[in-house]
Structure formats: structure tokens, C-alpha cells
Amino acid sequence: MDLTRPLQGGEFLLAHNHDRKSFTPEDFSSEQRQIAATTESFMRDEILPELAVMEKQDFALVVAKLRRAAELGLFLVDIPEEYGGLELDKVTSMLVAEKLGPSGSFAITSSGQSGIATLPLVYFGTPSQKQAYLEKLTSAEWIGAYCLTEPDCGSDPLSARTTATLSTDGSCYLLNGVKQFITNAAFADLFTVFAKIDGRQFSAFLVERETAGLSIGKEEQKMGLKGSSTAQVVLENVRVPLANLLGEAGKGHKIAFNVLNIGRLKLAATVVGAAKAAFSEAATYAGERKQFGQQLQQFGAIQEKLADMSCALFTAESLLYRTAGLLDERIATLERSGDDYYARYQKAIEEYAGECAMAKVFCTNTLAMVADEALQIHGGYGYIQDYPVERFYRDARINRIFEGTNEINRMLIPTLLLRRADSGQLDLWSQVRVAQQGHATPARVDRNHPAAFAVEAELLAKLKRLFLLLLGAVETKREEQEILLALGDLAIDTFALESTLLRASQMLQTGGPKSAPLRALVQTAAFSLSGQILSAALRCAAYGVPEPQSGDLRQTITELTAYLPTDLLEAKRTLAAAASDAGGYPF
């Protein structure tokens, strides 16, 4: 494989990548670290002390804080320089989102402003539209909202019922419909509204708040994210100028889905930040709280939780920034000249739609686990609002629904792979045939390979072969949702393990005091992820392979997922000790 070119989307499954450089948090530049520190200070000093007030839905305070974030330049990261932005890389964009993550509802409000409320205008707006609205949004003079979901269509936005009809005099469109669960609705000034022209052409429109016929429903009373606004947006004969059509008529799906790719990755970054904060609360409490005359962190049951949380966070963080690095690597190859730059830019992002979905699923599941275990470590106190883990637990749940449910994303991953293979973009089916012929694909890793973690690298090679074997075995049933879900889980956990190994190997090459925790982490990750892959593979075979073939396949699955480190208990205790010493995430 040519290591000088960026990986294609999904190509990680087809070859070894241990010689390929993967972007990791250890690669942050001094500028990125400075932006991260500024964002973290803002979150710690100006948002968290006021969060209790914002949670009582003091939206005037929320807007004031958004404008303060704008003053710090946090909404300029993804904005082109010609419009006063910084136009920084996706890694920096994810880093800002991560550092805001512990603020929960404010992080979602802020992400709505800088992401799905602004990026459609950046990518698809005309020069006059950008001139009219972009500076207002980046300065937070105006707040934006993204209106896609409807009462009867969430996961299937293309079935939207909101209509746009050309007025009799041809001067404007008349919008009619209801949008549901709209973030920032209570105080937004500009709405990106998706509607079907004449009930057929799915399109997007820029609609100002003061337009007659636009109204906001009552605030939803949510389980979590109580400091954010979520309400219906009702459109009754709303007159929208022709000039406010965003992008091309009938091409609204390009806006909706392309912006969601970045939205999913940014959500992954946000929940990684929240998970780190929840973990810190748990590790600190475990070091302070005593039972039976000992600190909680001295008990094996608690140490196992700390170890598993550390491992999941390292993997989530590795997967997240590897994906952001892939995006940046691909975008860097684009020629900036030409009116079609943002069309090519969107195609570069779309290349990794599957990886963005993987990051969204893995990272939101990680936050769910970490928040749950953090509360469990607190015992009854974790259920009390005086302790931050109560909020982390409530706020975490929605993230597996946001930006496409995790089920939709899990099915999307193999669907995209198959679509790319069928169109000839990805050499997947030939690799499936090679795997079916009994040859290891990718080639077997020599245990004497100079790369670190050779045993785990060999396991990874086997897991990639397993994915290909299963894909071939269920090829005729590839439309079944249960099979797609299982294949999605296989791909996610394989990508997660490879991302972990790449990062840990790169870190180990630099030496330092973290070599023992790193080795412990790799063992823990390989054991956990291979177990999850075993479960997903058995489901896939049981759903899609008839007897008697399924019997032989079950044996193959067991052989290819086998991984049993002899010192796993010591490895987990090493990880737990590192977390206790750090008072939180140790890497």
C-alpha cells in the first residue's frame, strides 16, 4: 500500500497500517494547545460557575455566554479567512468541542451555533448570503438554529412534510410545517429550515426569526441538557425570499447529510470531554471516600472500573483524533482555487462518513459507560444533585440519539462500505474472496515484527480477516438490519482497536514513564474489544448463515477472536493506579 497517500474511507479494513502515521493527541501543535487552554479556561472559569443558573433556563445568560465565546474567537475556527474566520483544521475544531464538553448543555448550545447552524451557510451559501449572515453568526450577534427533524420524521429526514410553495406572484416561497426538537429555538435569530418545494424537492432555506408566520412552541422539559433550549418551530405561510434558498433546489439532502458528518465527529469530541470530566469526578471521589477503613480506590471492584474507564477513554480519544487527522490529510490535498472548492471540500469530508459515524457511536457509548460507572462509584451520593456526576449521567443519554441514532449510524457504516465496494471505489470484494480461500487477509503478522504489541497486531489482522469472511458469508442477506448492525459493530471495534494500537505504539517509541500503563492499556483494550467482536460476529453468523455452514463458521470466529493475556488482572491494577495517581484520565 502506498503510505504517501491518505487512506480511503473504509480502507483500514483491507491492509495493515502499522507503518502508517496516525494523528494522535500527542501531535497537537503549540497553537492547538494554546487554543485548547483558552477554551478550557473559559469553560472552567466562566461557564461551570454559572451552569446551575443556566440550567434554570436563564436564556439571557446563555446568549451572553455565547457572545463571550465569540469574543474569544471560538466560533471562527471553521470560518473562511475571507469572511473574518480562522479557517483552522478539523483537529483544532474537535479540540475546542472537547474542551467545552464538560459544560453539558452549554456545549450543545455552542456546538449548535458553530456547527450545524453556521456550516451550511459556509459550505453552501452564496456570497450575498454569507455577507448578510455569516458575521452575525460568528460574532453571536445572531444565534442560529438547524431545523431538520419533524414530529413524524427523525431518522428519515427525507420524508419531511414541511412544504415550500412558490407564491402566486413568484416573489417568494411560502413555508408550512412543524419542526421538532430544535436546539436554540427559544433565542435563535436565523433558522436553516428544510422543506420540500411543491412537496417533492427537498431543499433548505434561511429564515429570519421576525418573519411573519414563524412561531416557537413551548420549551420541552427534558431529562438532561436543561440549560439548552429545545422547542418546536412552527411555520404558517412563512414568506421566504427566493434569495434565501440555500444551495440548489432539490439538493437539500447534500446539505443535511454532509453537515451531519462533521456534526457527528464534533459530537464525538464533545462527549469525550464530558467523559473525561465525569471520570475525574469518579477517580477523585474514589480517593477520598472510605469504606471498611479503606479508600474506595483500594478495592479491586473499584480498580476494575477505573481501569475500564481509562481504557475506553484512551480508545475513544485515539479514534476521534485519528478520524480528524484523516479529514485534515484529505482536505490538505485540495487545490484552493476555483468556485467548486467547497463542493470538493464536502466530497473530502464525505470520504470518511463511515469513520465519522464510528467515532459518534463509539464515543457516545464510552460516555454512557463512564457516566454510569462514575455514578456507581459515588453510590447513593451519585444520585444527588449536589454531586456533578448526577448531571453527567442525565446529560449523557441524549447523545446516542443526537446526530442520527446510534442504530442508524451502526447500519450506515456497512452500508457505506458496500456502496463504495459495489461502485468500485473500494477493493473490498476481491479481499473477501481471498479471505474465503483460506488466506489470511491482511497477511499474517510475524510475531517478531519490530512494531510494538506484535501479539495484539496479529489479533487485529485476524479480526480484519473475520470481518471479510463474515461479509462474504452474509452477502445475500446484506439488507437485513440485524446483520447490518452486527457488521457495523465489527467495523467500529476493529477501527477502535487499530486506532489504539497505532497511538500506543507511537507513544511507546518516545519512551517515558507511561510505558507500563500503555502496555497495560493495550492488553485491556484488546481483551475488551475482541470480546465485543466475538459477540457481534456470533450474532452475525446466527442471523445470516444457515446450518451446517454456521457450525464451521462459529469455530472460525472463536479462533480468530481468541485473546487471553495471562496478566490481565495486573494490567488493570496498573491502569487503576495510574488513574488514581492522576486523579482522573491518566493519558
HELIX and SHEET records of a PDB file:
HELIX    1   1 GLU A   11  LEU A   14  5                                   4    
HELIX    2   2 PRO A   25  ASP A   27  5                                   3    
HELIX    3   3 SER A   30  PHE A   42  1                                  13    
HELIX    4   4 MET A   43  ILE A   47  3                                   5    
HELIX    5   5 LEU A   48  GLU A   50  5                                   3    
HELIX    6   6 LEU A   51  MET A   54  1                                   4    
HELIX    7   7 PHE A   59  GLU A   71  1                                  13    
HELIX    8   8 GLU A   81  TYR A   83  5                                   3    
HELIX    9   9 LYS A   90  LEU A  100  1                                  11    
HELIX   10  10 GLY A  101  SER A  103  5                                   3    
HELIX   11  11 SER A  105  SER A  114  1                                  10    
HELIX   12  12 LEU A  119  PHE A  124  1                                   6    
HELIX   13  13 PRO A  127  THR A  138  1                                  12    
HELIX   14  14 PRO A  157  SER A  159  5                                   3    
HELIX   15  15 ALA A  185  PHE A  187  5                                   3    
HELIX   16  16 LEU A  242  ASN A  244  5                                   3    
HELIX   17  17 GLY A  252  GLU A  288  1                                  37    
HELIX   18  18 LEU A  296  GLN A  298  5                                   3    
HELIX   19  19 GLY A  300  ILE A  331  1                                  32    
HELIX   20  20 TYR A  341  GLU A  350  1                                  10    
HELIX   21  21 ALA A  353  HIS A  378  1                                  26    
HELIX   22  22 GLY A  379  TYR A  383  5                                   5    
HELIX   23  23 PRO A  388  ALA A  396  1                                   9    
HELIX   24  24 ARG A  397  ARG A  400  5                                   4    
HELIX   25  25 ASN A  406  ASP A  422  1                                  17    
HELIX   26  26 TRP A  429  GLN A  436  1                                   8    
HELIX   27  27 ALA A  454  ALA A  473  1                                  20    
HELIX   28  28 GLU A  475  LYS A  477  5                                   3    
HELIX   29  29 GLN A  481  GLN A  509  1                                  29    
HELIX   30  30 SER A  515  GLY A  544  1                                  30    
HELIX   31  31 GLN A  549  THR A  561  1                                  13    
HELIX   32  32 LEU A  568  ALA A  582  1                                  15    
SHEET    1   A 6 GLY A 144  CYS A 147  0                                        
SHEET    2   A 6 LEU A 190  ILE A 197  1                                        
SHEET    3   A 6 THR A 163  LEU A 166  1                                        
SHEET    4   A 6 CYS A 172  THR A 183 -1                                        
SHEET    5   A 6 THR A 230  PRO A 241 -1                                        
SHEET    6   A 6 LEU A 214  ILE A 216 -1                                        
SHEET    1   B 4 GLY A 144  CYS A 147  0                                        
SHEET    2   B 4 LEU A 190  ILE A 197  1                                        
SHEET    3   B 4 GLN A 201  GLU A 208 -1                                        
SHEET    4   B 4 LEU A 245  LEU A 246 -1                                        
SHEET    1   C 2 LYS A 290  GLN A 291  0                                        
SHEET    2   C 2 GLN A 294  GLN A 295 -1                                        
END                                                                             
